[in-house]
């Protein structure tokens, strides 16, 4: 089976789509699937090189904003797009953007089945544009995505149940299997969630952006009884760094914190080590399709605290109410942090339970489900052609 992934770029460090595509392609190849990528090229060493490379598309004035938000667009070349689509047995779309629209057009001309993964909410794009984040604009764009792209797919992979619920609400006609993007889990790993002395390391992952809402965790420290015993770590980078540092400095000056928070980008290996020694993982994002950073934390036995909301798929990774708080509610988040610090034995027990729970999100299970999706898509396309 030959599968073509269509993405704007697969070489942006810290970008969830890039991480997911690279990991999925690697695992598919291990399973004997000839998976290749049509994507914009990049000089960065992160990830693999695209098999069908496109030039990078630059936007005057707006390019710094695009770069700061961890994204990159590909310049569309119809000759290369057609060549890539013609090679494949199945087309797998990674975004609902202009490059994918071209791939759909060629796939339908050539009779190729199309599937997609829902990686982006409309809010991920519109919330970064002034005056474009109103409810009606999100609904309009969602319907545009549905009609122009996703309804051309036989299947749309939903990484979480929150995504499937949203797509059903908007009347998507494709099959909507819930398949996590998955994480690597070694069957031989041993979890040792030992008691931790002060300081209590509490960490967060993700680019520094308004939608990731790291400010909520900082604000929670003002209501947290144990704030002076806590070491906050924000693993990421992004445009909101000055704002976050300013808030942290104010907390230190006011005596709320006694230990300066850490703001730094972490590699996958560094994140794994951080999760092993952290007391809690806190997920603050106001919207999240999946949030594999949280899943990677619980894999290591780190207990999560996840903000809940209609567009936050990460709540799928919370086992009970002790690990959930209303999104953007700093007071309740502080209460939950205090509870876990006051109950160290419960945290140790929960850490082991979370490590066991994470096994169901192994990328090996996800890949088997994705291959099944490809086969179903090919059958449906064949039936369509025979009608």
C-alpha positions as a LaTeX table, in Angstrom:
\begin{tabular}{lrrr}
\hline
Residue & $x$ (\AA) & $y$ (\AA) & $z$ (\AA) \\
\hline
Unk1 & 0.00 & 0.00 & 0.00 \\
Unk2 & 1.30 & 3.46 & $-0.96$ \\
Unk3 & 0.10 & 6.38 & 1.20 \\
Unk4 & 0.78 & 10.05 & 0.52 \\
Unk5 & 0.72 & 12.49 & 3.45 \\
Unk6 & $-0.04$ & 16.07 & 2.41 \\
Unk7 & 1.24 & 18.70 & 4.87 \\
Unk8 & 2.46 & 22.26 & 4.52 \\
Unk9 & 5.64 & 21.54 & 6.46 \\
Unk10 & 7.03 & 18.66 & 8.52 \\
Unk11 & 10.19 & 20.34 & 9.84 \\
Unk12 & 8.90 & 22.91 & 12.36 \\
Unk13 & 10.17 & 22.02 & 15.87 \\
Unk14 & 7.43 & 22.08 & 18.50 \\
Unk15 & 4.62 & 21.88 & 15.93 \\
Unk16 & 2.17 & 19.10 & 16.82 \\
Unk17 & 1.24 & 18.29 & 13.22 \\
Unk18 & 4.90 & 17.91 & 12.25 \\
Unk19 & 5.57 & 15.62 & 15.22 \\
Unk20 & 2.51 & 13.51 & 14.46 \\
Unk21 & 3.24 & 13.14 & 10.74 \\
Unk22 & 6.88 & 12.19 & 11.32 \\
Unk23 & 5.97 & 9.61 & 13.97 \\
Unk24 & 3.10 & 8.14 & 11.93 \\
Unk25 & 5.14 & 7.81 & 8.74 \\
Unk26 & 7.95 & 6.11 & 10.65 \\
Unk27 & 5.58 & 3.57 & 12.20 \\
Unk28 & 3.70 & 2.93 & 8.94 \\
Unk29 & 6.97 & 2.12 & 7.21 \\
Unk30 & 7.82 & $-0.31$ & 10.00 \\
Unk31 & 4.49 & $-2.02$ & 9.28 \\
Unk32 & 5.32 & $-2.37$ & 5.59 \\
Unk33 & 3.30 & 0.60 & 4.30 \\
Unk34 & 5.11 & 2.73 & 1.73 \\
Unk35 & 4.31 & 6.12 & 3.29 \\
Unk36 & 5.69 & 9.27 & 1.67 \\
Unk37 & 5.22 & 12.99 & 2.21 \\
Unk38 & 4.28 & 15.91 & $-0.04$ \\
Unk39 & 5.35 & 18.98 & 1.91 \\
Unk40 & 7.15 & 22.27 & 1.93 \\
Unk41 & 10.90 & 21.92 & 2.36 \\
Unk42 & 12.93 & 23.40 & 5.16 \\
Unk43 & 16.59 & 23.84 & 6.07 \\
Unk44 & 15.86 & 22.73 & 9.63 \\
Unk45 & 17.26 & 19.39 & 10.72 \\
Unk46 & 14.09 & 18.44 & 12.62 \\
Unk47 & 12.10 & 15.52 & 11.17 \\
Unk48 & 12.54 & 13.81 & 7.82 \\
Unk49 & 12.89 & 15.39 & 4.39 \\
Unk50 & 9.73 & 15.37 & 2.25 \\
Unk51 & 9.68 & 12.81 & $-0.55$ \\
Unk52 & 7.91 & 15.30 & $-2.81$ \\
Unk53 & 9.38 & 18.67 & $-1.70$ \\
Unk54 & 7.71 & 21.99 & $-2.37$ \\
Unk55 & 9.29 & 25.40 & $-1.87$ \\
Unk56 & 8.41 & 27.41 & 1.20 \\
Unk57 & 5.83 & 30.17 & 0.75 \\
Unk58 & 6.66 & 33.53 & 2.35 \\
Unk59 & 4.07 & 36.16 & 3.28 \\
Unk60 & 5.39 & 39.73 & 3.44 \\
Unk61 & 4.55 & 41.51 & 6.72 \\
Unk62 & 2.74 & 38.45 & 8.17 \\
Unk63 & 5.66 & 35.97 & 8.00 \\
Unk64 & 7.05 & 36.82 & 11.47 \\
Unk65 & 3.60 & 36.15 & 12.98 \\
Unk66 & 3.35 & 32.82 & 11.13 \\
Unk67 & 6.85 & 31.81 & 12.24 \\
Unk68 & 6.16 & 32.80 & 15.84 \\
Unk69 & 3.10 & 30.57 & 15.88 \\
Unk70 & 5.07 & 27.54 & 14.80 \\
Unk71 & 3.76 & 27.11 & 11.27 \\
Unk72 & 5.00 & 27.28 & 7.68 \\
Unk73 & 3.17 & 27.26 & 4.34 \\
Unk74 & 4.21 & 25.44 & 1.18 \\
Unk75 & 4.27 & 27.03 & $-2.28$ \\
Unk76 & 1.96 & 24.94 & $-4.47$ \\
Unk77 & 3.45 & 23.40 & $-7.60$ \\
Unk78 & 0.79 & 21.58 & $-9.64$ \\
Unk79 & 3.30 & 19.38 & $-11.46$ \\
Unk80 & 4.75 & 18.05 & $-8.21$ \\
Unk81 & 1.33 & 17.71 & $-6.56$ \\
Unk82 & $-0.01$ & 15.71 & $-9.51$ \\
Unk83 & 3.09 & 13.49 & $-9.57$ \\
Unk84 & 2.74 & 12.76 & $-5.85$ \\
Unk85 & $-0.98$ & 12.02 & $-5.99$ \\
Unk86 & $-0.56$ & 9.81 & $-9.06$ \\
Unk87 & 2.06 & 7.74 & $-7.19$ \\
Unk88 & $-0.19$ & 7.00 & $-4.20$ \\
Unk89 & $-2.91$ & 4.45 & $-3.48$ \\
Unk90 & $-4.39$ & 6.59 & $-0.67$ \\
Unk91 & $-4.14$ & 10.33 & 0.00 \\
Unk92 & $-3.91$ & 11.41 & 3.67 \\
Unk93 & $-4.58$ & 15.12 & 4.30 \\
Unk94 & $-3.03$ & 16.75 & 7.37 \\
Unk95 & $-4.61$ & 20.24 & 7.17 \\
Unk96 & $-7.69$ & 21.76 & 5.47 \\
Unk97 & $-5.70$ & 24.41 & 3.57 \\
Unk98 & $-4.95$ & 25.38 & $-0.05$ \\
Unk99 & $-2.32$ & 22.70 & $-0.65$ \\
Unk100 & $-4.79$ & 20.02 & 0.42 \\
Unk101 & $-7.48$ & 21.48 & $-1.86$ \\
Unk102 & $-5.13$ & 20.96 & $-4.82$ \\
Unk103 & $-4.42$ & 17.39 & $-3.69$ \\
Unk104 & $-8.18$ & 16.70 & $-3.48$ \\
Unk105 & $-8.72$ & 17.99 & $-7.00$ \\
Unk106 & $-6.01$ & 15.74 & $-8.45$ \\
Unk107 & $-7.09$ & 12.76 & $-6.34$ \\
Unk108 & $-10.65$ & 12.97 & $-7.61$ \\
Unk109 & $-9.47$ & 13.31 & $-11.21$ \\
Unk110 & $-7.28$ & 10.22 & $-10.79$ \\
Unk111 & $-9.77$ & 8.20 & $-8.74$ \\
Unk112 & $-7.70$ & 8.05 & $-5.55$ \\
Unk113 & $-9.33$ & 7.55 & $-2.12$ \\
Unk114 & $-8.86$ & 10.39 & 0.36 \\
Unk115 & $-8.70$ & 10.38 & 4.16 \\
Unk116 & $-7.78$ & 13.14 & 6.60 \\
Unk117 & $-6.77$ & 13.73 & 10.19 \\
Unk118 & $-8.46$ & 16.61 & 12.01 \\
Unk119 & $-5.45$ & 18.37 & 13.51 \\
Unk120 & $-6.70$ & 21.98 & 13.67 \\
Unk121 & $-9.72$ & 23.79 & 15.05 \\
Unk122 & $-10.76$ & 26.91 & 13.15 \\
Unk123 & $-9.94$ & 28.81 & 16.34 \\
Unk124 & $-6.29$ & 27.75 & 16.04 \\
Unk125 & $-6.10$ & 30.00 & 12.99 \\
Unk126 & $-8.65$ & 32.74 & 13.62 \\
Unk127 & $-7.79$ & 33.41 & 17.26 \\
Unk128 & $-4.40$ & 34.76 & 16.18 \\
Unk129 & $-6.01$ & 37.29 & 13.79 \\
Unk130 & $-7.45$ & 40.51 & 15.30 \\
Unk131 & $-11.25$ & 40.82 & 14.90 \\
Unk132 & $-11.48$ & 37.37 & 13.25 \\
Unk133 & $-12.19$ & 35.20 & 16.30 \\
Unk134 & $-15.93$ & 35.87 & 16.61 \\
Unk135 & $-18.25$ & 32.87 & 16.83 \\
Unk136 & $-19.83$ & 33.43 & 13.43 \\
Unk137 & $-16.45$ & 33.52 & 11.67 \\
Unk138 & $-15.44$ & 30.20 & 13.25 \\
Unk139 & $-18.73$ & 28.60 & 12.22 \\
Unk140 & $-18.40$ & 29.94 & 8.68 \\
Unk141 & $-14.85$ & 28.62 & 8.29 \\
Unk142 & $-15.81$ & 25.24 & 9.78 \\
Unk143 & $-18.60$ & 24.84 & 7.23 \\
Unk144 & $-16.18$ & 25.87 & 4.50 \\
Unk145 & $-13.70$ & 23.22 & 5.61 \\
Unk146 & $-16.50$ & 20.64 & 5.78 \\
Unk147 & $-17.87$ & 21.29 & 2.30 \\
Unk148 & $-14.66$ & 22.09 & 0.42 \\
Unk149 & $-12.40$ & 19.45 & 1.94 \\
Unk150 & $-13.46$ & 17.03 & 4.68 \\
Unk151 & $-16.65$ & 15.81 & 3.00 \\
Unk152 & $-14.48$ & 14.76 & 0.04 \\
Unk153 & $-12.83$ & 12.23 & 2.38 \\
Unk154 & $-14.18$ & 8.76 & 3.08 \\
Unk155 & $-12.80$ & 8.96 & 6.64 \\
Unk156 & $-11.71$ & 11.77 & 8.96 \\
Unk157 & $-9.54$ & 10.58 & 11.83 \\
Unk158 & $-10.65$ & 12.22 & 15.08 \\
Unk159 & $-7.82$ & 12.17 & 17.65 \\
Unk160 & $-10.29$ & 12.56 & 20.56 \\
Unk161 & $-13.97$ & 12.18 & 21.29 \\
Unk162 & $-14.26$ & 15.98 & 21.61 \\
Unk163 & $-13.26$ & 16.30 & 17.95 \\
Unk164 & $-15.77$ & 13.69 & 16.81 \\
Unk165 & $-18.55$ & 15.39 & 18.80 \\
Unk166 & $-17.76$ & 18.71 & 17.12 \\
Unk167 & $-17.67$ & 17.25 & 13.60 \\
Unk168 & $-20.96$ & 15.43 & 14.19 \\
Unk169 & $-22.46$ & 18.70 & 15.41 \\
Unk170 & $-21.43$ & 20.34 & 12.13 \\
Unk171 & $-22.89$ & 17.53 & 10.02 \\
Unk172 & $-19.72$ & 16.02 & 8.56 \\
Unk173 & $-20.68$ & 13.16 & 6.22 \\
Unk174 & $-17.40$ & 11.19 & 6.37 \\
Unk175 & $-16.79$ & 8.24 & 8.67 \\
Unk176 & $-15.41$ & 9.67 & 11.93 \\
Unk177 & $-13.27$ & 7.07 & 13.75 \\
Unk178 & $-11.70$ & 8.15 & 17.05 \\
Unk179 & $-8.02$ & 7.26 & 16.68 \\
Unk180 & $-5.39$ & 8.92 & 18.84 \\
Unk181 & $-2.26$ & 10.11 & 17.06 \\
Unk182 & $-0.58$ & 7.97 & 19.69 \\
Unk183 & 2.74 & 8.02 & 21.51 \\
Unk184 & 5.65 & 5.62 & 21.71 \\
Unk185 & 5.29 & 3.29 & 24.70 \\
Unk186 & 7.89 & 0.63 & 25.45 \\
Unk187 & 6.33 & $-2.55$ & 26.88 \\
Unk188 & 9.46 & $-3.06$ & 29.02 \\
Unk189 & 9.34 & 0.33 & 30.73 \\
Unk190 & 9.24 & 0.48 & 34.52 \\
Unk191 & 7.47 & 3.35 & 36.26 \\
Unk192 & 8.84 & 4.49 & 39.59 \\
Unk193 & 6.66 & 7.31 & 40.89 \\
Unk194 & 8.64 & 8.01 & 44.06 \\
Unk195 & 7.76 & 10.63 & 46.70 \\
Unk196 & 9.32 & 14.01 & 45.93 \\
Unk197 & 10.78 & 16.47 & 48.37 \\
Unk198 & 10.61 & 20.19 & 47.83 \\
Unk199 & 10.60 & 21.91 & 45.48 \\
Unk200 & 7.56 & 20.39 & 43.83 \\
Unk201 & 8.18 & 20.54 & 40.07 \\
Unk202 & 5.02 & 21.42 & 38.16 \\
Unk203 & 5.38 & 21.72 & 34.41 \\
Unk204 & 3.51 & 22.71 & 31.27 \\
Unk205 & 4.28 & 22.14 & 27.58 \\
Unk206 & 3.39 & 24.08 & 24.44 \\
Unk207 & 4.27 & 27.22 & 22.52 \\
Unk208 & 3.86 & 30.49 & 24.41 \\
Unk209 & 0.64 & 31.78 & 22.87 \\
Unk210 & $-2.68$ & 33.14 & 24.12 \\
Unk211 & $-4.52$ & 29.96 & 23.14 \\
Unk212 & $-2.14$ & 27.83 & 25.24 \\
Unk213 & $-3.04$ & 29.99 & 28.26 \\
Unk214 & 0.09 & 29.43 & 30.39 \\
Unk215 & $-0.85$ & 32.63 & 32.22 \\
Unk216 & $-3.55$ & 30.65 & 34.07 \\
Unk217 & $-0.96$ & 28.49 & 35.82 \\
Unk218 & 1.02 & 31.58 & 36.85 \\
Unk219 & $-2.14$ & 33.29 & 38.13 \\
Unk220 & $-3.05$ & 30.15 & 40.10 \\
Unk221 & 0.05 & 30.64 & 42.24 \\
Unk222 & $-1.59$ & 33.63 & 43.95 \\
Unk223 & $-4.24$ & 31.29 & 45.38 \\
Unk224 & $-1.98$ & 28.30 & 46.06 \\
Unk225 & $-0.94$ & 27.60 & 49.69 \\
Unk226 & 2.19 & 25.78 & 48.52 \\
Unk227 & 3.29 & 28.36 & 45.94 \\
Unk228 & 6.63 & 29.08 & 47.62 \\
Unk229 & 7.48 & 25.36 & 47.55 \\
Unk230 & 6.81 & 25.01 & 43.81 \\
Unk231 & 9.20 & 25.10 & 40.85 \\
Unk232 & 7.27 & 25.97 & 37.69 \\
Unk233 & 8.67 & 24.82 & 34.35 \\
Unk234 & 7.22 & 26.02 & 31.04 \\
Unk235 & 8.63 & 23.83 & 28.27 \\
Unk236 & 8.19 & 25.66 & 24.97 \\
Unk237 & 8.85 & 28.89 & 23.11 \\
Unk238 & 6.80 & 31.60 & 21.42 \\
Unk239 & 5.71 & 35.22 & 21.19 \\
Unk240 & 4.21 & 35.41 & 24.69 \\
Unk241 & 7.53 & 34.84 & 26.46 \\
Unk242 & 7.99 & 38.51 & 27.54 \\
Unk243 & 4.44 & 38.62 & 28.93 \\
Unk244 & 4.90 & 35.38 & 30.87 \\
Unk245 & 8.28 & 36.43 & 32.26 \\
Unk246 & 6.84 & 39.77 & 33.37 \\
Unk247 & 4.06 & 37.99 & 35.27 \\
Unk248 & 6.57 & 35.59 & 36.83 \\
Unk249 & 8.80 & 38.47 & 37.92 \\
Unk250 & 5.83 & 40.14 & 39.58 \\
Unk251 & 5.00 & 36.94 & 41.48 \\
Unk252 & 8.60 & 36.74 & 42.69 \\
Unk253 & 8.64 & 40.42 & 43.70 \\
Unk254 & 5.39 & 39.99 & 45.64 \\
Unk255 & 6.73 & 36.95 & 47.46 \\
Unk256 & 4.16 & 34.60 & 45.95 \\
Unk257 & 6.95 & 32.52 & 44.43 \\
Unk258 & 10.35 & 31.92 & 45.94 \\
Unk259 & 11.82 & 29.97 & 43.00 \\
Unk260 & 12.06 & 31.61 & 39.54 \\
Unk261 & 10.04 & 29.73 & 36.90 \\
Unk262 & 11.95 & 28.12 & 34.04 \\
Unk263 & 11.06 & 29.09 & 30.46 \\
Unk264 & 12.92 & 26.95 & 27.89 \\
Unk265 & 12.38 & 24.76 & 24.85 \\
Unk266 & 12.83 & 21.04 & 25.62 \\
Unk267 & 13.60 & 18.17 & 23.28 \\
Unk268 & 11.53 & 14.97 & 23.45 \\
Unk269 & 14.25 & 13.33 & 25.52 \\
Unk270 & 14.39 & 16.27 & 27.92 \\
Unk271 & 10.59 & 16.25 & 28.27 \\
Unk272 & 10.63 & 12.55 & 29.16 \\
Unk273 & 13.21 & 13.20 & 31.88 \\
Unk274 & 11.22 & 16.18 & 33.15 \\
Unk275 & 8.05 & 14.09 & 33.38 \\
Unk276 & 9.85 & 11.45 & 35.45 \\
Unk277 & 10.89 & 13.93 & 38.12 \\
Unk278 & 7.88 & 16.29 & 38.03 \\
Unk279 & 5.20 & 16.25 & 40.72 \\
Unk280 & 2.34 & 17.33 & 38.41 \\
Unk281 & 1.70 & 18.21 & 34.77 \\
Unk282 & $-0.73$ & 21.09 & 34.13 \\
Unk283 & $-2.49$ & 21.55 & 30.79 \\
Unk284 & $-3.91$ & 25.07 & 30.47 \\
Unk285 & $-4.85$ & 25.41 & 26.77 \\
Unk286 & $-8.23$ & 26.94 & 25.98 \\
Unk287 & $-8.59$ & 24.66 & 22.96 \\
Unk288 & $-6.69$ & 21.54 & 22.01 \\
Unk289 & $-7.43$ & 18.83 & 19.46 \\
Unk290 & $-5.49$ & 16.23 & 21.45 \\
Unk291 & $-2.51$ & 17.44 & 23.48 \\
Unk292 & 0.08 & 14.69 & 23.21 \\
Unk293 & 2.32 & 16.54 & 25.65 \\
Unk294 & $-0.12$ & 15.58 & 28.40 \\
Unk295 & $-0.20$ & 11.98 & 27.22 \\
Unk296 & 3.60 & 11.85 & 27.20 \\
Unk297 & 3.55 & 13.07 & 30.81 \\
Unk298 & 1.13 & 10.41 & 32.05 \\
Unk299 & 3.15 & 7.75 & 30.21 \\
Unk300 & 5.94 & 8.48 & 32.68 \\
Unk301 & 3.60 & 8.29 & 35.69 \\
Unk302 & 3.20 & 12.06 & 36.06 \\
Unk303 & $-0.28$ & 12.99 & 37.31 \\
Unk304 & $-2.03$ & 15.60 & 35.08 \\
Unk305 & $-4.32$ & 18.52 & 35.79 \\
Unk306 & $-6.32$ & 19.34 & 32.65 \\
Unk307 & $-8.56$ & 22.32 & 31.96 \\
Unk308 & $-11.97$ & 21.17 & 30.71 \\
Unk309 & $-13.99$ & 22.69 & 27.89 \\
Unk310 & $-15.97$ & 21.82 & 24.75 \\
Unk311 & $-12.92$ & 22.24 & 22.49 \\
Unk312 & $-10.34$ & 20.59 & 24.76 \\
Unk313 & $-9.74$ & 17.00 & 23.68 \\
Unk314 & $-7.04$ & 16.57 & 26.33 \\
Unk315 & $-9.70$ & 15.83 & 28.97 \\
Unk316 & $-9.81$ & 12.33 & 27.42 \\
Unk317 & $-6.56$ & 11.73 & 29.32 \\
Unk318 & $-7.95$ & 12.62 & 32.78 \\
Unk319 & $-9.04$ & 9.50 & 34.68 \\
Unk320 & $-11.21$ & 11.25 & 37.29 \\
Unk321 & $-12.31$ & 14.65 & 38.60 \\
Unk322 & $-9.18$ & 15.04 & 40.71 \\
Unk323 & $-7.33$ & 15.74 & 37.45 \\
Unk324 & $-9.83$ & 18.18 & 35.92 \\
Unk325 & $-10.55$ & 21.86 & 36.54 \\
Unk326 & $-12.67$ & 24.39 & 34.61 \\
Unk327 & $-10.49$ & 25.94 & 31.92 \\
Unk328 & $-9.09$ & 29.37 & 32.85 \\
Unk329 & $-10.24$ & 29.02 & 36.49 \\
Unk330 & $-7.03$ & 29.84 & 38.38 \\
Unk331 & $-8.60$ & 29.48 & 41.85 \\
Unk332 & $-9.86$ & 25.96 & 41.22 \\
Unk333 & $-6.56$ & 25.00 & 39.61 \\
Unk334 & $-4.75$ & 26.21 & 42.74 \\
Unk335 & $-7.08$ & 24.14 & 44.95 \\
Unk336 & $-6.37$ & 21.02 & 42.89 \\
Unk337 & $-2.61$ & 21.61 & 43.05 \\
Unk338 & $-2.80$ & 22.02 & 46.83 \\
Unk339 & $-4.85$ & 18.82 & 47.15 \\
Unk340 & $-2.29$ & 16.72 & 45.27 \\
Unk341 & 0.57 & 18.19 & 47.30 \\
Unk342 & $-1.34$ & 17.47 & 50.53 \\
Unk343 & $-1.96$ & 13.85 & 49.44 \\
Unk344 & 1.42 & 12.46 & 48.28 \\
Unk345 & 0.45 & 8.79 & 48.62 \\
Unk346 & $-2.62$ & 9.30 & 46.44 \\
Unk347 & $-0.36$ & 10.92 & 43.84 \\
Unk348 & 1.99 & 7.93 & 43.84 \\
Unk349 & $-0.91$ & 5.51 & 43.37 \\
Unk350 & $-2.50$ & 7.69 & 40.67 \\
Unk351 & 0.83 & 8.00 & 38.85 \\
Unk352 & 1.04 & 4.25 & 38.41 \\
Unk353 & $-2.60$ & 4.10 & 37.31 \\
Unk354 & $-1.98$ & 6.82 & 34.74 \\
Unk355 & 1.08 & 5.01 & 33.40 \\
Unk356 & $-1.01$ & 1.86 & 32.92 \\
Unk357 & $-3.89$ & 3.90 & 31.44 \\
Unk358 & $-1.56$ & 5.45 & 28.84 \\
Unk359 & $-0.95$ & 2.06 & 27.20 \\
Unk360 & $-4.28$ & 2.30 & 25.36 \\
Unk361 & $-2.88$ & 5.30 & 23.49 \\
Unk362 & 0.18 & 3.47 & 22.16 \\
Unk363 & 1.04 & 4.55 & 18.62 \\
Unk364 & 1.17 & 0.87 & 17.64 \\
Unk365 & $-2.57$ & 0.56 & 18.32 \\
Unk366 & $-3.18$ & 3.79 & 16.42 \\
Unk367 & $-1.22$ & 2.63 & 13.38 \\
Unk368 & $-3.22$ & $-0.62$ & 13.18 \\
Unk369 & $-6.44$ & 1.43 & 13.25 \\
Unk370 & $-5.11$ & 3.85 & 10.61 \\
Unk371 & $-4.14$ & 1.00 & 8.26 \\
Unk372 & $-7.65$ & $-0.40$ & 8.69 \\
Unk373 & $-9.00$ & 3.06 & 7.79 \\
Unk374 & $-6.90$ & 3.10 & 4.60 \\
Unk375 & $-8.22$ & $-0.30$ & 3.53 \\
Unk376 & $-11.82$ & 0.73 & 4.16 \\
Unk377 & $-11.24$ & 3.94 & 2.20 \\
Unk378 & $-9.88$ & 2.02 & $-0.79$ \\
Unk379 & $-12.91$ & $-0.30$ & $-0.77$ \\
Unk380 & $-15.34$ & 2.62 & $-0.59$ \\
Unk381 & $-13.58$ & 4.41 & $-3.47$ \\
Unk382 & $-13.74$ & 1.25 & $-5.56$ \\
Unk383 & $-17.49$ & 0.87 & $-4.89$ \\
Unk384 & $-17.98$ & 4.52 & $-5.80$ \\
Unk385 & $-16.16$ & 4.04 & $-9.11$ \\
Unk386 & $-18.29$ & 0.99 & $-9.95$ \\
Unk387 & $-21.57$ & 2.82 & $-9.44$ \\
\hline
\end{tabular}
